[in-house]
Amino acid sequence: MFLILVLIILMSWCIDYINGFHDTANSIATVVSTGVMSARNAIMMSACLNFGGALLGTHVATTIASGLADVHLIVPEVIIAALTAAILWDLGTWYFGIPSSTSHTLMGGLAGAVVAHAGVGALHLQKLEEIGAFIIISPVLGFLVGMVLILLILRICRNMVQRRVNVAFRKLQLLSASAMAFTHGQNDAQKAMGIICLALIIYGKLSVVPGHMVAVPIWVKIGCASMMAFGTASGGWRIIRTMGHKIVKLRPIHGFAAETAAAMVLFTTAHLGIPVSTTHSITGAIMGVGASMNASAVRWGVAGNIFVAWILTIPCSFLIAAGVLKLIHPLF
């Protein structure tokens, strides 16, 4: 049984590593595409800030560990099936350069495995509905905040010399990209922390009090933070190209607005304990900034492909996890 726990921890760290290179684009695509930083320097900066953000807060980890399903009805093979589905989906979307959500593939996988094992009654449907709503809310918020922010900035800067504006926002974009990288670590690393804590709970290694935060062990925090940082440092060039160039062409002023808008959304949801997608938030913000310039500036065909991937993530992960559980269940 101890070896199964070790396997779950290793798979959780694996999904954190994949999440790192899969979602590198979330924090650095705009700062690279606008020429503010080289890709190498941007990736290193993002890796360091991902690590720092991952160590701060446990609200999202608590939601994953005890908020999605009845922990008394979860067995190790359920977690393994969920992690397998998340890993397969993330690698598939990365291969095709599609920005998808590790958050939602984990939750879809966990829900599918739980239902296959114990039925729908084992799920906390109200919490899942809240998280599901944010599949729409987070990109819409990113879109609206990004649009309002760029219009406000352009109004403030309308009488300034364009060269000075570009110089100023090249520097400011370093701050916005840093904020985006930090909030990405704060949001996404906590999801793997939550999975490990869930495994520790069902193995009796960690206690949970309803209505209270889960006490995430420091070794879990450091392990997840490190694996996400290593993954980020390895880069995710396919998705960086999609996020930085294929949706809309950006200048530093637009990159600053998009990153700041997404970071605001992510910082708020992290403190509310709502596992939202950093990918959805930054993509929505980029679209909002692009649409404010000119609706035709956004490549809506590319945006449509991304949206389809978002819609398919949870049901596909659900079905994959359920199928994997049926395959591996006889082994336990």
C-alpha positions as CSV (number, residue, x, y, z in Angstrom):
1,M,0.0,0.0,0.0
2,F,2.9,2.3,0.7
3,L,4.2,1.9,-2.8
4,I,0.8,3.0,-4.2
5,L,1.0,6.2,-2.1
6,V,4.5,6.8,-3.5
7,L,3.1,6.2,-7.0
8,I,0.3,8.8,-6.5
9,I,2.8,11.4,-5.2
10,L,5.1,10.8,-8.2
11,M,2.2,11.1,-10.6
12,S,1.1,14.3,-8.9
13,W,4.5,15.7,-9.3
14,C,4.5,14.6,-12.9
15,I,1.3,16.5,-13.6
16,D,2.9,19.5,-11.9
17,Y,5.9,19.2,-14.2
18,I,3.6,18.9,-17.3
19,N,1.5,21.8,-16.1
20,G,4.7,23.9,-15.8
21,F,5.8,23.5,-19.5
22,H,2.2,23.3,-20.7
23,D,1.3,26.6,-19.0
24,T,4.6,28.5,-19.4
25,A,2.9,30.5,-22.1
26,N,0.3,31.8,-19.6
27,S,2.8,34.2,-18.0
28,I,5.5,34.8,-20.7
29,A,3.9,34.5,-24.2
30,T,3.0,38.2,-24.3
31,V,6.3,39.5,-22.8
32,V,8.2,37.4,-25.4
33,S,6.0,38.2,-28.4
34,T,6.3,42.0,-27.6
35,G,10.1,41.7,-27.5
36,V,10.4,42.9,-23.9
37,M,12.3,39.8,-22.8
38,S,14.1,37.0,-24.5
39,A,12.4,33.7,-24.3
40,R,15.2,32.2,-22.2
41,N,15.2,35.0,-19.6
42,A,11.4,35.1,-19.5
43,I,11.2,31.3,-18.8
44,M,13.8,31.5,-16.0
45,M,11.9,34.4,-14.4
46,S,8.6,32.6,-14.7
47,A,10.1,29.4,-13.2
48,C,11.3,31.3,-10.1
49,L,8.1,33.1,-9.6
50,N,6.0,30.0,-10.1
51,F,8.0,28.4,-7.3
52,G,7.4,31.4,-5.0
53,G,3.7,31.6,-5.8
54,A,3.2,27.9,-5.2
55,L,4.3,28.2,-1.6
56,L,1.7,30.8,-0.8
57,G,-1.8,29.8,0.3
58,T,-3.8,26.6,0.5
59,H,-7.3,27.6,-0.4
60,V,-7.3,25.8,-3.8
61,A,-5.5,22.8,-2.4
62,T,-8.3,22.5,0.3
63,T,-11.0,22.5,-2.4
64,I,-9.2,19.8,-4.4
65,A,-8.5,17.6,-1.3
66,S,-11.9,17.7,0.3
67,G,-14.3,19.9,-1.6
68,L,-15.1,17.9,-4.7
69,A,-16.1,14.5,-3.4
70,D,-16.7,12.5,-0.2
71,V,-13.1,11.5,0.8
72,H,-14.5,8.4,2.6
73,L,-15.6,7.0,-0.7
74,I,-12.4,7.6,-2.6
75,V,-9.8,4.8,-3.0
76,P,-6.2,5.0,-4.4
77,E,-7.2,3.7,-7.9
78,V,-9.6,6.6,-8.2
79,I,-6.8,9.1,-7.8
80,I,-4.5,7.1,-10.1
81,A,-7.2,7.1,-12.8
82,A,-7.8,10.8,-12.5
83,L,-4.1,11.6,-12.7
84,T,-3.7,9.3,-15.7
85,A,-6.5,11.1,-17.5
86,A,-5.0,14.5,-16.7
87,I,-1.6,13.5,-17.9
88,L,-2.9,12.1,-21.2
89,W,-5.1,15.1,-21.9
90,D,-2.4,17.6,-21.1
91,L,0.2,15.9,-23.3
92,G,-2.3,15.6,-26.2
93,T,-3.3,19.3,-26.1
94,W,0.3,20.3,-25.7
95,Y,1.3,18.3,-28.8
96,F,-1.3,20.1,-30.9
97,G,-0.4,23.5,-29.4
98,I,-3.8,24.0,-27.8
99,P,-4.0,26.0,-24.5
100,S,-6.2,23.8,-22.3
101,S,-6.8,23.8,-18.6
102,T,-4.9,21.4,-16.3
103,S,-7.3,22.5,-13.6
104,H,-10.3,21.3,-15.4
105,T,-8.8,18.1,-16.7
106,L,-7.8,17.2,-13.1
107,M,-11.3,17.9,-11.9
108,G,-13.0,16.2,-14.8
109,G,-10.7,13.2,-14.3
110,L,-11.4,13.0,-10.6
111,A,-15.2,13.3,-11.1
112,G,-15.2,10.6,-13.7
113,A,-13.2,8.2,-11.6
114,V,-15.3,8.9,-8.5
115,V,-18.6,8.3,-10.4
116,A,-17.2,5.1,-12.0
117,H,-16.3,3.8,-8.5
118,A,-19.0,5.1,-6.2
119,G,-21.7,6.8,-8.2
120,V,-22.8,10.4,-8.6
121,G,-23.8,10.6,-5.0
122,A,-20.2,10.7,-3.9
123,L,-19.6,14.0,-5.6
124,H,-20.2,17.4,-4.0
125,L,-22.3,18.7,-6.9
126,Q,-22.8,22.2,-5.6
127,K,-19.0,22.8,-5.5
128,L,-18.6,21.2,-8.9
129,E,-21.3,23.4,-10.4
130,E,-19.5,26.5,-9.0
131,I,-16.2,25.4,-10.5
132,G,-18.0,24.5,-13.8
133,A,-19.5,28.0,-13.9
134,F,-16.0,29.5,-13.8
135,I,-15.1,27.8,-17.1
136,I,-17.2,30.6,-18.6
137,I,-16.8,33.3,-15.9
138,S,-13.0,33.3,-15.7
139,P,-12.3,33.9,-19.5
140,V,-15.2,36.4,-19.6
141,L,-13.8,38.3,-16.6
142,G,-10.4,38.2,-18.2
143,F,-11.9,39.5,-21.5
144,L,-13.9,42.3,-19.8
145,V,-11.1,43.4,-17.4
146,G,-8.6,43.3,-20.2
147,M,-10.8,45.4,-22.5
148,V,-11.6,48.0,-19.8
149,L,-8.0,48.2,-18.6
150,I,-6.5,48.8,-22.1
151,L,-9.2,51.4,-22.9
152,L,-8.4,53.2,-19.6
153,I,-4.6,53.1,-20.3
154,L,-5.0,54.3,-23.9
155,R,-7.2,57.2,-22.6
156,I,-4.5,58.2,-20.0
157,C,-1.7,58.0,-22.6
158,R,-3.6,59.5,-25.5
159,N,-1.6,62.8,-25.5
160,M,1.8,61.2,-24.7
161,V,4.6,60.6,-27.2
162,Q,4.3,57.1,-28.6
163,R,8.0,56.3,-28.2
164,R,7.9,57.2,-24.5
165,V,4.7,55.1,-24.0
166,N,6.4,52.1,-25.6
167,V,9.5,52.6,-23.4
168,A,7.4,52.9,-20.2
169,F,5.3,49.9,-20.9
170,R,8.2,47.7,-21.9
171,K,9.4,48.2,-18.3
172,L,5.9,47.9,-16.8
173,Q,5.3,44.7,-18.6
174,L,8.1,43.1,-16.6
175,L,5.9,43.7,-13.5
176,S,2.7,42.4,-15.1
177,A,4.5,39.3,-16.4
178,S,5.9,38.7,-13.0
179,A,2.5,39.0,-11.4
180,M,1.1,36.6,-13.9
181,A,3.8,34.0,-13.2
182,F,3.4,34.4,-9.5
183,T,-0.4,33.9,-9.6
184,H,0.0,30.9,-11.9
185,G,2.2,29.2,-9.3
186,Q,-0.3,30.2,-6.6
187,N,-3.2,28.6,-8.5
188,D,-1.9,25.7,-10.4
189,A,0.7,24.1,-8.1
190,Q,-2.0,23.9,-5.4
191,K,-4.0,21.5,-7.5
192,A,-1.4,18.8,-7.3
193,M,-0.9,19.6,-3.6
194,G,-4.6,19.0,-3.2
195,I,-4.4,15.6,-4.9
196,I,-1.4,14.5,-2.7
197,C,-3.3,15.7,0.4
198,L,-6.3,13.7,-0.7
199,A,-4.1,10.6,-1.0
200,L,-2.6,11.3,2.4
201,I,-6.1,11.7,3.9
202,I,-7.4,8.3,2.6
203,Y,-4.2,6.6,3.8
204,G,-4.7,8.1,7.3
205,K,-1.6,10.2,7.1
206,L,-3.4,13.6,7.2
207,S,-6.6,14.6,9.0
208,V,-9.2,17.0,7.6
209,V,-11.8,19.0,9.6
210,P,-14.9,20.0,7.6
211,G,-15.0,23.7,7.1
212,H,-11.3,24.2,7.9
213,M,-8.2,24.6,5.7
214,V,-6.2,21.4,4.9
215,A,-2.8,21.6,6.6
216,V,-0.6,21.0,3.6
217,P,2.7,19.5,4.7
218,I,5.7,21.7,3.9
219,W,7.4,18.8,1.9
220,V,4.3,18.6,-0.3
221,K,4.4,22.4,-1.0
222,I,8.1,22.3,-1.8
223,G,7.9,19.2,-4.0
224,C,5.0,20.6,-6.0
225,A,6.5,24.1,-6.3
226,S,9.8,22.6,-7.4
227,M,8.3,20.3,-10.1
228,M,6.2,23.1,-11.5
229,A,9.3,25.4,-11.6
230,F,11.3,22.6,-13.4
231,G,8.5,22.1,-15.9
232,T,8.3,25.9,-16.5
233,A,12.0,26.1,-17.0
234,S,11.8,23.4,-19.8
235,G,9.5,25.7,-21.8
236,G,6.3,25.0,-23.8
237,W,7.1,26.4,-27.2
238,R,4.1,25.1,-29.1
239,I,1.7,26.9,-26.8
240,I,3.9,30.0,-26.4
241,R,3.6,30.4,-30.2
242,T,-0.2,30.1,-30.1
243,M,-0.7,32.5,-27.2
244,G,1.9,35.0,-28.2
245,H,1.4,35.3,-32.0
246,K,-1.6,33.3,-33.3
247,I,-4.5,34.9,-31.4
248,V,-3.6,38.6,-31.8
249,K,-0.5,40.7,-32.4
250,L,0.4,42.7,-29.3
251,R,2.6,45.7,-28.3
252,P,4.0,46.2,-24.8
253,I,1.0,48.4,-23.7
254,H,-1.4,45.6,-24.8
255,G,0.7,42.9,-23.2
256,F,0.8,44.8,-19.9
257,A,-3.0,45.2,-19.9
258,A,-3.6,41.5,-20.7
259,E,-1.3,40.2,-18.1
260,T,-2.5,42.6,-15.4
261,A,-6.1,41.7,-16.1
262,A,-5.5,38.0,-15.9
263,A,-3.4,38.3,-12.7
264,M,-6.2,40.3,-11.1
265,V,-8.7,37.6,-11.9
266,L,-6.4,34.8,-10.7
267,F,-5.3,36.5,-7.5
268,T,-9.0,37.0,-6.5
269,T,-10.1,33.4,-7.3
270,A,-7.1,31.9,-5.5
271,H,-8.1,33.6,-2.3
272,L,-11.7,32.5,-2.8
273,G,-10.4,28.9,-3.1
274,I,-11.9,28.5,-6.6
275,P,-9.7,26.3,-8.9
276,V,-9.9,28.3,-12.1
277,S,-7.8,28.0,-15.3
278,T,-4.9,30.4,-15.7
279,T,-5.1,29.4,-19.4
280,H,-8.7,30.5,-19.7
281,S,-8.0,33.8,-17.8
282,I,-5.0,35.0,-19.8
283,T,-6.5,33.8,-23.1
284,G,-9.7,35.8,-22.4
285,A,-7.7,38.8,-21.4
286,I,-5.6,38.7,-24.7
287,M,-8.8,38.5,-26.7
288,G,-10.4,41.4,-24.8
289,V,-7.3,43.6,-25.4
290,G,-7.3,42.6,-29.0
291,A,-11.0,43.2,-29.5
292,S,-10.6,46.7,-28.0
293,M,-8.1,47.6,-30.7
294,N,-10.2,46.1,-33.5
295,A,-12.4,43.0,-33.5
296,S,-10.8,41.9,-36.8
297,A,-7.4,41.9,-35.0
298,V,-8.4,38.8,-33.1
299,R,-8.0,35.6,-35.1
300,W,-11.4,34.2,-34.1
301,G,-10.8,30.9,-35.9
302,V,-7.8,30.1,-33.6
303,A,-9.9,31.4,-30.7
304,G,-12.7,29.0,-31.7
305,N,-10.4,26.0,-31.7
306,I,-9.2,26.9,-28.2
307,F,-12.8,27.3,-27.0
308,V,-13.8,23.9,-28.4
309,A,-10.8,22.4,-26.4
310,W,-12.1,24.1,-23.3
311,I,-15.6,22.7,-23.7
312,L,-14.2,19.2,-24.3
313,T,-11.7,19.1,-21.5
314,I,-14.0,18.1,-18.6
315,P,-16.2,15.5,-20.4
316,C,-13.2,13.9,-22.2
317,S,-11.2,13.7,-19.0
318,F,-14.2,12.3,-17.2
319,L,-14.6,9.5,-19.7
320,I,-10.9,8.8,-19.9
321,A,-10.6,8.5,-16.1
322,A,-13.7,6.3,-15.9
323,G,-12.2,4.0,-18.6
324,V,-8.8,3.9,-16.9
325,L,-10.5,3.0,-13.6
326,K,-12.3,0.1,-15.1
327,L,-9.0,-1.2,-16.6
328,I,-6.9,-0.9,-13.4
329,H,-9.5,-1.8,-10.8
330,P,-8.9,-5.6,-11.0
331,L,-5.2,-4.9,-10.1
332,F,-6.2,-3.5,-6.6
